[in-house]
Amino acid sequence: MNEEPKKRWGCLHWGMLVACLLFLVWVALPAFTRVSPRDDSMVGMNNCKQIILSLNQYSKDHDSAFPDRGKVQFHSANEVFRELFKEGIVTDERIFGCPKSIFNPDNAIGNPLGFEKALQPGECHWMLLKGQSDVSHPQTPLLIEKSLNSSWPPRWEVTSGPPSWLGSERVAKKGRSWPGGRILIGRVDGSVSMEKLSPDGTIDGHAYGTLGPDGKSWIDTLSPEQIAKLSYWDIEEK
């Protein structure tokens, strides 16, 4: 009895299979790229929250003050945040970085006496508003991402782009916003959000959702003289 010849796949069949696989990859790729920026911002948001929690922990033992209040020996956010290591509050410096940033730490913090390797130049992504405490207005923008300047108001180069934008330009230089002109901002009350910048690339002090318990924006509680003194501890670059 003769067996029926087995059917073998020819070039046409294999070609159709490869084409189908390529089509599926092409369809799925945008979904992955759309997820990436959001995941990155969530990591950045969590890092920012961890820093604020650490600052609040420090304040409990220092009359509500954050590390720089009443002190003049600091020159940068890197130096201020290093105090959190000296107090034993922070042991992992990676919370001071952010995905897609060129300012990310290597988690080498040095010996437990001075922690001289913690947050070396180029290892800190976040800037800190000077002279604040845990009793400052709860909506005060305490932590901001690296901006173009440290004076008030801080300014960023607004970046527009589709949701699938992966941030290659954001990596390249200091002061880039997230797609759509948004920036991560951490406030004294511990809240962190991705907030829309004004058209000129600055923070809108009267934006919706930033009012305190008294119904006022944090900046409306300050005198013109106090506003003129507002500035951030800048980051150290390599």
C-alpha positions as CSV (number, residue, x, y, z in Angstrom):
1,M,0.0,0.0,0.0
2,N,1.5,3.3,-1.1
3,E,1.7,6.1,1.5
4,E,0.4,9.5,0.6
5,P,3.2,11.9,0.0
6,K,3.7,14.3,2.9
7,K,2.9,17.9,2.2
8,R,5.9,20.1,2.6
9,W,5.9,23.8,3.1
10,G,7.2,25.7,0.2
11,C,8.7,29.1,-0.1
12,L,5.3,30.6,-0.5
13,H,4.0,29.2,2.8
14,W,7.1,30.3,4.7
15,G,6.9,33.7,3.2
16,M,3.3,34.1,4.2
17,L,4.1,33.0,7.8
18,V,7.0,35.6,8.1
19,A,4.7,38.3,6.7
20,C,2.1,37.5,9.3
21,L,4.6,37.6,12.1
22,L,6.0,40.9,10.9
23,F,2.5,42.3,10.7
24,L,1.8,41.3,14.3
25,V,5.0,42.9,15.4
26,W,4.2,46.1,13.5
27,V,0.7,46.2,15.2
28,A,2.0,45.5,18.7
29,L,5.0,47.9,18.6
30,P,3.0,51.1,19.1
31,A,1.4,49.6,22.2
32,F,4.8,49.0,23.7
33,T,6.1,52.5,22.9
34,R,3.0,54.1,24.3
35,V,3.5,52.3,27.6
36,S,7.1,53.3,28.0
37,P,6.9,57.0,28.7
38,R,4.1,56.5,31.2
39,D,6.0,53.8,33.0
40,D,9.0,56.1,33.1
41,S,7.0,58.9,34.6
42,M,5.6,56.6,37.2
43,V,9.1,55.6,38.3
44,G,10.1,59.3,38.5
45,M,6.9,60.0,40.5
46,N,7.7,57.3,43.0
47,N,11.3,58.5,43.4
48,C,10.0,62.0,44.1
49,K,7.6,60.8,46.7
50,Q,10.5,58.8,48.4
51,I,12.6,62.0,48.6
52,I,9.8,64.0,50.2
53,L,9.2,61.2,52.7
54,S,12.9,61.3,53.6
55,L,12.8,65.1,54.0
56,N,9.8,64.8,56.3
57,Q,11.6,62.2,58.3
58,Y,14.6,64.5,58.7
59,S,12.3,67.4,59.7
60,K,10.9,65.4,62.7
61,D,14.3,65.6,64.4
62,H,15.2,69.1,63.3
63,D,12.3,71.4,64.4
64,S,10.3,70.8,61.2
65,A,13.1,72.2,59.1
66,F,14.5,70.5,55.9
67,P,18.3,70.0,55.7
68,D,19.2,73.4,54.2
69,R,17.0,75.7,56.4
70,G,19.0,78.2,58.3
71,K,22.3,76.9,56.9
72,V,24.5,78.5,54.3
73,Q,27.3,76.0,53.7
74,F,25.5,74.2,50.9
75,H,26.1,75.0,47.2
76,S,23.8,72.5,45.5
77,A,20.9,70.1,45.8
78,N,23.4,67.3,45.8
79,E,25.0,68.6,49.0
80,V,21.6,69.1,50.7
81,F,20.4,65.7,49.9
82,R,23.6,64.2,51.1
83,E,22.6,65.1,54.6
84,L,19.9,62.5,54.4
85,F,22.6,59.8,54.1
86,K,24.5,61.2,57.0
87,E,21.3,61.0,59.1
88,G,20.8,57.3,58.1
89,I,17.5,58.1,56.5
90,V,18.5,57.3,53.0
91,T,20.8,54.4,52.0
92,D,20.1,54.0,48.3
93,E,20.8,57.0,46.1
94,R,18.9,55.8,43.1
95,I,15.8,57.5,44.3
96,F,17.5,60.8,43.2
97,G,17.4,59.8,39.6
98,C,14.7,59.6,36.9
99,P,14.3,57.5,33.8
100,K,15.4,59.1,30.6
101,S,17.5,61.6,32.5
102,I,21.3,62.1,32.1
103,F,21.5,62.7,35.8
104,N,21.2,59.3,37.4
105,P,23.3,57.9,40.3
106,D,25.4,54.8,40.4
107,N,24.4,53.9,44.0
108,A,28.0,54.2,45.2
109,I,27.7,56.3,48.4
110,G,31.1,56.0,50.1
111,N,32.0,55.3,53.7
112,P,29.4,55.9,56.5
113,L,31.3,58.9,57.9
114,G,31.0,61.4,55.2
115,F,29.2,59.6,52.4
116,E,31.5,61.5,50.1
117,K,30.5,59.5,47.0
118,A,26.8,60.0,47.5
119,L,25.2,62.2,44.8
120,Q,28.4,63.2,43.0
121,P,28.1,65.7,40.1
122,G,25.8,64.2,37.4
123,E,24.0,62.0,39.9
124,C,21.0,64.1,41.0
125,H,18.0,64.8,38.8
126,W,15.9,66.8,41.4
127,M,16.1,70.5,42.5
128,L,14.9,71.6,46.0
129,L,13.2,74.9,46.9
130,K,15.4,76.7,49.4
131,G,14.6,77.3,53.0
132,Q,11.4,75.3,53.4
133,S,10.0,73.1,56.2
134,D,7.2,70.6,56.7
135,V,5.0,73.5,57.9
136,S,5.4,75.5,54.7
137,H,2.2,75.9,52.6
138,P,1.3,72.3,51.7
139,Q,1.1,73.1,48.0
140,T,4.5,74.7,47.8
141,P,6.4,73.1,44.8
142,L,9.2,71.7,46.9
143,L,10.8,69.3,44.4
144,I,11.1,69.9,40.6
145,E,12.9,68.2,37.8
146,K,16.1,69.7,36.5
147,S,15.1,73.1,35.0
148,L,17.1,75.5,32.9
149,N,17.5,78.0,35.8
150,S,17.4,77.9,39.6
151,S,15.8,81.4,40.1
152,W,12.0,81.9,40.3
153,P,10.2,81.1,38.2
154,P,12.0,77.9,37.0
155,R,11.7,77.4,33.3
156,W,11.9,74.4,31.0
157,E,12.2,73.9,27.3
158,V,8.7,72.7,26.4
159,T,8.8,69.4,24.4
160,S,5.8,68.4,22.3
161,G,5.5,65.0,20.8
162,P,3.2,62.0,20.3
163,P,2.4,59.6,23.1
164,S,4.9,57.1,21.6
165,W,7.8,59.6,22.0
166,L,10.6,57.8,23.9
167,G,12.5,60.8,25.1
168,S,15.7,60.7,23.1
169,E,15.9,64.5,23.2
170,R,15.0,64.5,26.9
171,V,18.1,62.5,27.6
172,A,20.3,64.9,25.6
173,K,20.2,68.1,27.7
174,K,19.1,69.7,30.9
175,G,15.7,71.4,31.2
176,R,13.6,69.3,28.8
177,S,9.9,68.7,29.7
178,W,8.0,65.5,29.2
179,P,5.9,65.2,26.1
180,G,3.1,67.7,26.0
181,G,5.0,70.3,28.1
182,R,4.6,68.5,31.4
183,I,6.9,68.3,34.5
184,L,6.9,66.2,37.6
185,I,6.4,68.4,40.7
186,G,6.5,67.2,44.3
187,R,4.8,69.4,46.9
188,V,5.4,69.9,50.6
189,D,2.3,67.8,51.5
190,G,3.9,64.8,49.8
191,S,1.7,64.9,46.6
192,V,3.5,64.4,43.3
193,S,1.9,65.0,39.9
194,M,2.7,65.5,36.3
195,E,1.7,69.1,35.7
196,K,1.2,71.2,32.6
197,L,3.6,74.1,32.2
198,S,2.6,77.6,31.1
199,P,3.1,78.4,27.4
200,D,6.4,80.1,28.3
201,G,7.7,76.9,30.0
202,T,7.2,78.0,33.6
203,I,5.1,76.7,36.5
204,D,1.6,78.1,36.7
205,G,1.3,79.0,40.4
206,H,-2.5,79.3,40.1
207,A,-3.1,76.0,38.2
208,Y,-6.2,74.1,39.0
209,G,-5.7,71.6,41.8
210,T,-2.9,73.5,43.6
211,L,-5.0,75.4,46.1
212,G,-4.4,74.9,49.8
213,P,-6.9,74.3,52.7
214,D,-7.6,78.1,52.8
215,G,-8.6,78.1,49.2
216,K,-5.5,80.1,48.1
217,S,-2.7,79.2,45.9
218,W,0.6,78.8,47.8
219,I,2.1,81.8,46.0
220,D,-0.7,84.0,47.1
221,T,0.3,83.6,50.7
222,L,3.7,85.1,50.0
223,S,4.6,88.8,49.9
224,P,6.3,90.3,46.8
225,E,9.6,90.4,48.8
226,Q,9.3,86.7,49.7
227,I,8.5,85.8,46.1
228,A,11.6,87.7,45.0
229,K,13.8,85.6,47.2
230,L,12.4,82.2,45.9
231,S,15.1,80.0,44.3
232,Y,16.0,76.4,44.0
233,W,19.1,74.5,44.9
234,D,20.5,73.6,41.5
235,I,22.0,70.3,40.6
236,E,25.7,69.7,40.0
237,E,26.7,68.7,36.5
238,K,29.8,66.8,35.4
